Amino acid sequence: MSRTGALLPLSREHHTSLVMARAARKAADDNDNSAVCLAAVARMEAHWHALMAAHFEQEEQLIRLAAEALDPEFVARILTEHDELRMLACGPCDLEPAVRLRRFADRVVAHVRYEERVFFPQLQSHPCIAQVTASNPTSSGS
């Protein structure tokens, strides 16, 4: 299904996060070199601040806008995954860097797959989502 409205740029941003996940996985697999892992953690944190924080906020605004039409279990899953990814990407995390990177990579891939295949089609079916502009997800563009 083609993306429209505010979902179009969000869908495109998923690619960037998948690239970050692949780099995180590669660094974690090279865990003999802790400097590589620490540099990858720094890039992951920078990616969070540069893209993912605003991306999650936009998705969560769209969820609030269309909440009455969305499956509550789908919403709960998305919000739970957002919380976990937030913690892995920028929160206090007691995991070893390689474990943290691997978990982040696995969660991003699964999260993006779920959003693109299951959640975004349901969200896009809401009548006003296609009208919402990417720059202002709280307005209906009218």
C-alpha positions as CSV (number, residue, x, y, z in Angstrom):
1,M,0.0,0.0,0.0
2,S,1.3,3.4,-0.9
3,R,1.8,5.8,2.0
4,T,0.1,9.2,2.0
5,G,0.0,12.2,4.2
6,A,2.1,12.2,7.3
7,L,2.9,8.5,6.9
8,L,4.9,9.0,3.7
9,P,7.9,10.7,5.3
10,L,7.7,8.4,8.3
11,S,7.8,5.4,6.1
12,R,10.8,6.8,4.3
13,E,12.6,7.4,7.6
14,H,12.3,3.8,8.4
15,H,14.9,3.1,5.8
16,T,17.4,5.3,7.6
17,S,16.7,3.5,10.9
18,L,17.1,0.1,9.2
19,V,20.5,1.2,7.9
20,M,21.4,2.3,11.5
21,A,20.3,-1.1,12.8
22,R,22.4,-2.9,10.2
23,A,25.5,-0.9,11.3
24,A,24.7,-1.5,15.0
25,R,24.5,-5.3,14.3
26,K,27.8,-5.2,12.4
27,A,29.5,-3.4,15.2
28,A,28.0,-5.8,17.8
29,D,29.3,-8.8,15.8
30,D,32.7,-7.3,15.9
31,N,32.6,-7.2,19.7
32,D,36.3,-8.2,20.0
33,N,36.9,-4.5,19.5
34,S,35.2,-2.5,22.2
35,A,36.2,0.8,20.6
36,V,34.1,-0.2,17.5
37,C,31.1,-0.9,19.8
38,L,31.5,2.3,21.8
39,A,31.7,4.3,18.5
40,A,28.5,2.5,17.3
41,V,26.7,3.3,20.5
42,A,27.6,7.0,20.0
43,R,26.3,6.9,16.5
44,M,23.1,5.1,17.7
45,E,22.6,7.8,20.3
46,A,23.2,10.6,17.7
47,H,20.7,8.9,15.3
48,W,18.1,8.9,18.1
49,H,18.5,12.6,18.6
50,A,18.7,13.5,14.9
51,L,15.8,11.4,13.7
52,M,14.1,8.8,15.9
53,A,12.9,11.1,18.8
54,A,11.0,13.3,16.4
55,H,9.8,10.3,14.4
56,F,8.4,8.6,17.5
57,E,6.7,11.8,18.6
58,Q,5.0,12.2,15.2
59,E,3.8,8.6,15.2
60,E,2.5,9.0,18.7
61,Q,0.6,12.2,17.7
62,L,-1.0,10.4,14.8
63,I,-2.0,7.5,17.2
64,R,-3.7,10.1,19.5
65,L,-5.4,11.6,16.5
66,A,-6.8,8.3,15.2
67,A,-7.0,6.4,18.6
68,E,-10.7,5.6,18.4
69,A,-10.3,3.7,15.1
70,L,-7.1,1.8,16.0
71,D,-6.9,-1.7,17.5
72,P,-5.9,-1.1,21.2
73,E,-3.5,-4.1,21.1
74,F,-1.7,-2.7,18.1
75,V,-1.4,0.7,19.8
76,A,-0.1,-0.9,23.0
77,R,2.5,-2.8,21.1
78,I,3.8,0.3,19.2
79,L,4.0,2.3,22.4
80,T,5.8,-0.5,24.3
81,E,8.3,-0.9,21.5
82,H,8.8,2.9,21.4
83,D,9.6,2.9,25.1
84,E,12.1,0.0,24.7
85,L,13.8,1.6,21.7
86,R,14.0,4.9,23.6
87,M,15.7,3.2,26.5
88,L,18.1,1.3,24.2
89,A,18.9,4.3,22.1
90,C,19.4,7.0,24.6
91,G,18.3,6.0,28.1
92,P,20.3,4.8,31.0
93,C,21.2,1.3,29.9
94,D,23.1,-1.3,32.0
95,L,23.7,-3.6,29.0
96,E,27.1,-4.2,27.6
97,P,27.6,-2.2,24.4
98,A,27.6,-5.2,22.1
99,V,24.4,-6.6,23.7
100,R,22.8,-3.1,23.6
101,L,23.6,-2.7,19.9
102,R,22.4,-6.2,19.0
103,R,19.1,-5.7,20.9
104,F,18.6,-2.3,19.4
105,A,19.2,-3.7,15.9
106,D,16.8,-6.6,16.4
107,R,14.1,-4.4,17.9
108,V,14.3,-1.7,15.1
109,V,14.0,-4.3,12.4
110,A,11.0,-6.0,14.0
111,H,9.4,-2.7,14.9
112,V,9.7,-1.3,11.4
113,R,8.4,-4.5,9.8
114,Y,5.4,-4.5,12.1
115,E,4.6,-0.8,11.5
116,E,4.9,-1.1,7.7
117,R,3.0,-4.4,7.3
118,V,0.4,-4.2,10.1
119,F,0.1,-0.8,11.8
120,F,0.6,1.8,9.1
121,P,-2.1,0.2,6.9
122,Q,-4.6,0.4,9.8
123,L,-3.5,3.9,10.6
124,Q,-3.7,5.1,7.0
125,S,-7.3,3.8,6.8
126,H,-8.4,6.5,9.2
127,P,-10.1,9.2,7.1
128,C,-8.1,12.2,8.3
129,I,-4.6,10.6,8.3
130,A,-4.1,11.2,4.5
131,Q,-4.9,14.8,5.0
132,V,-2.5,15.4,7.9
133,T,0.6,17.2,6.8
134,A,4.0,15.8,7.8
135,S,5.0,19.1,9.3
136,N,2.0,19.4,11.5
137,P,0.5,16.0,12.4
138,T,-1.9,17.6,14.8
139,S,-3.9,19.4,12.1
140,S,-6.0,17.8,9.4
141,G,-4.8,20.2,6.7
142,S,-8.2,21.9,6.3
